[in-house]
Amino acid sequence: MSWPPETLQTARLRLRKPLASDAEAVFGQLSGDAEVTRHLGWLTHHELAQSRQQISLDLLRWSRGSAWTWIVELDAHPVGMFRYSLVEPHMLRIGVMLARRHHGQGLMSEVTRRMIDEAFRVSAFHRIEALCDADNLPSRRMLERAGLRCEGRLASCIIHPNLSSLPRDAWLYAISRQQAQDAALIHPHRIPLEPSAP
Ligand SMILES: CC(C)(COP(=O)(O)OP(=O)(O)OC[C@H]1O[C@@H](n2cnc3c(N)ncnc32)[C@H](O)[C@@H]1OP(=O)(O)O)[C@@H](O)C(=O)NCCC(=O)NCCS
């Protein structure tokens, strides 16, 4: 059985593998919105072509097994993105963004909780982490709601080019398989799945 699944469901949201045709919605609500991209590691997109290119890259990474990006849909409309990047064979890093009008409704913490459970179905994965800008309070709150723990502040660790060309401090959040089990955040009966070969 291969991992990851191309579609997933939460109580309110559906996640699916991106399509080239998502570029307009992604550009319109996410990658082209300077408020959404403020604390991200790339410059706000100014042209639709940049978002098209990004989706092509996301699909390439999916096929190579280096990162997996899902479109988050609410009522069948794209409203966000969730990404797992493979940092080490045992470790994934979360990346998220959500359309501004849907912020603060608990949507991305709902997605993240579901994705933590999904990742720990794979016996190879033992740790999921996220790095967020020192000033990104909504992201910190979202990660805490989803069950990740703050492991500390990393000095001059991350470059967020929409804010500065200089490295900025970041908060490191993480959850281990054991912590998720202890907090009953994941289903106790694991299937020994392995990620699909690139
Ligand atoms: C980070 C992000 C995905 C959170 O999504 P979300 O669905 O709004 O998250 P949730 O509603 O699950 O949780 C957000 C928390 O932040 C709080 N919050 C929302 N806006 C806030 C603000 N401007 N200032 C402080 N807290 C805020 C919410 O009340 C909630 O906290 P609570 O549990 O105390 O109520 C969304 O804000 C976003 O897309 N930001 C831009 C992209 C980004 O920064 N990504 C993270 C990179 S690490």
The ligand as an SDF file (V2000), in Angstrom:
LIG
                    3D

 48 50  0  0  0  0  0  0  0  0999 V2000
   -1.4980   30.1790    9.9750 C   0  0  0  0  0  0  0  0  0  0  0  0
   -2.8670   29.9300    9.3740 C   0  0  0  0  0  0  0  0  0  0  0  0
   -2.7710   28.8240    8.3370 C   0  0  0  0  0  0  0  0  0  0  0  0
   -3.8240   29.5560   10.4820 C   0  0  0  0  0  0  0  0  0  0  0  0
   -5.0290   29.0800    9.9120 O   0  0  0  0  0  0  0  0  0  0  0  0
   -6.4130   29.1790   10.7140 P   0  0  0  0  0  0  0  0  0  0  0  0
   -7.3770   28.2390   10.1080 O   0  0  0  0  0  0  0  0  0  0  0  0
   -6.8100   30.6020   10.8430 O   0  0  0  0  0  0  0  0  0  0  0  0
   -5.9520   28.6160   12.1330 O   0  0  0  0  0  0  0  0  0  0  0  0
   -6.9190   28.2440   13.3310 P   0  0  0  0  0  0  0  0  0  0  0  0
   -8.2040   29.0150   13.2200 O   0  0  0  0  0  0  0  0  0  0  0  0
   -6.9770   26.7820   13.4150 O   0  0  0  0  0  0  0  0  0  0  0  0
   -6.0670   28.8060   14.5630 O   0  0  0  0  0  0  0  0  0  0  0  0
   -5.5910   30.1500   14.5220 C   0  0  0  0  0  0  0  0  0  0  0  0
   -5.3860   30.6970   15.9020 C   0  0  0  0  0  0  0  0  0  0  0  0
   -4.8350   32.0110   15.7760 O   0  0  0  0  0  0  0  0  0  0  0  0
   -5.7650   32.9590   16.3010 C   0  0  0  0  0  0  0  0  0  0  0  0
   -5.6600   34.1220   15.4360 N   0  0  0  0  0  0  0  0  0  0  0  0
   -6.2140   34.3260   14.2320 C   0  0  0  0  0  0  0  0  0  0  0  0
   -5.8510   35.5330   13.7590 N   0  0  0  0  0  0  0  0  0  0  0  0
   -5.0450   36.0850   14.6950 C   0  0  0  0  0  0  0  0  0  0  0  0
   -4.3440   37.3080   14.7870 C   0  0  0  0  0  0  0  0  0  0  0  0
   -4.3800   38.2260   13.8000 N   0  0  0  0  0  0  0  0  0  0  0  0
   -3.5760   37.5170   15.8850 N   0  0  0  0  0  0  0  0  0  0  0  0
   -3.5320   36.6260   16.8750 C   0  0  0  0  0  0  0  0  0  0  0  0
   -4.1720   35.4350   16.8380 N   0  0  0  0  0  0  0  0  0  0  0  0
   -4.9220   35.1660   15.7490 C   0  0  0  0  0  0  0  0  0  0  0  0
   -7.0910   32.2620   16.2660 C   0  0  0  0  0  0  0  0  0  0  0  0
   -8.0030   32.8330   17.1890 O   0  0  0  0  0  0  0  0  0  0  0  0
   -6.6620   30.8680   16.6770 C   0  0  0  0  0  0  0  0  0  0  0  0
   -6.2790   30.8330   18.0470 O   0  0  0  0  0  0  0  0  0  0  0  0
   -7.2070   30.2570   19.2120 P   0  0  0  0  0  0  0  0  0  0  0  0
   -7.0160   28.7780   19.1800 O   0  0  0  0  0  0  0  0  0  0  0  0
   -6.6310   30.8740   20.4210 O   0  0  0  0  0  0  0  0  0  0  0  0
   -8.5990   30.7040   18.9010 O   0  0  0  0  0  0  0  0  0  0  0  0
   -3.4080   31.2210    8.6840 C   0  0  0  0  0  0  0  0  0  0  0  0
   -3.3880   32.2600    9.6240 O   0  0  0  0  0  0  0  0  0  0  0  0
   -2.6120   31.6040    7.4710 C   0  0  0  0  0  0  0  0  0  0  0  0
   -2.8480   31.1260    6.3610 O   0  0  0  0  0  0  0  0  0  0  0  0
   -1.6260   32.5150    7.6380 N   0  0  0  0  0  0  0  0  0  0  0  0
   -0.8130   32.9540    6.5280 C   0  0  0  0  0  0  0  0  0  0  0  0
    0.1890   31.9000    6.0850 C   0  0  0  0  0  0  0  0  0  0  0  0
    1.1040   31.5110    7.2170 C   0  0  0  0  0  0  0  0  0  0  0  0
    1.5670   32.3600    7.9690 O   0  0  0  0  0  0  0  0  0  0  0  0
    1.3820   30.2220    7.3210 N   0  0  0  0  0  0  0  0  0  0  0  0
    2.1660   29.6630    8.4020 C   0  0  0  0  0  0  0  0  0  0  0  0
    3.5850   29.5850    8.0540 C   0  0  0  0  0  0  0  0  0  0  0  0
    4.4910   28.7860    9.3790 S   0  0  0  0  0  0  0  0  0  0  0  0
  1  2  1  0
  2  3  1  0
  2  4  1  0
  2 36  1  0
  4  5  1  0
  5  6  1  0
  6  7  2  0
  6  8  1  0
  6  9  1  0
  9 10  1  0
 10 11  2  0
 10 12  1  0
 10 13  1  0
 13 14  1  0
 14 15  1  0
 15 16  1  0
 15 30  1  0
 16 17  1  0
 17 18  1  0
 17 28  1  0
 18 19  1  0
 18 27  1  0
 19 20  2  0
 20 21  1  0
 21 22  1  0
 21 27  2  0
 22 23  1  0
 22 24  2  0
 24 25  1  0
 25 26  2  0
 26 27  1  0
 28 29  1  0
 28 30  1  0
 30 31  1  0
 31 32  1  0
 32 33  2  0
 32 34  1  0
 32 35  1  0
 36 37  1  0
 36 38  1  0
 38 39  2  0
 38 40  1  0
 40 41  1  0
 41 42  1  0
 42 43  1  0
 43 44  2  0
 43 45  1  0
 45 46  1  0
 46 47  1  0
 47 48  1  0
M  END
$$$$
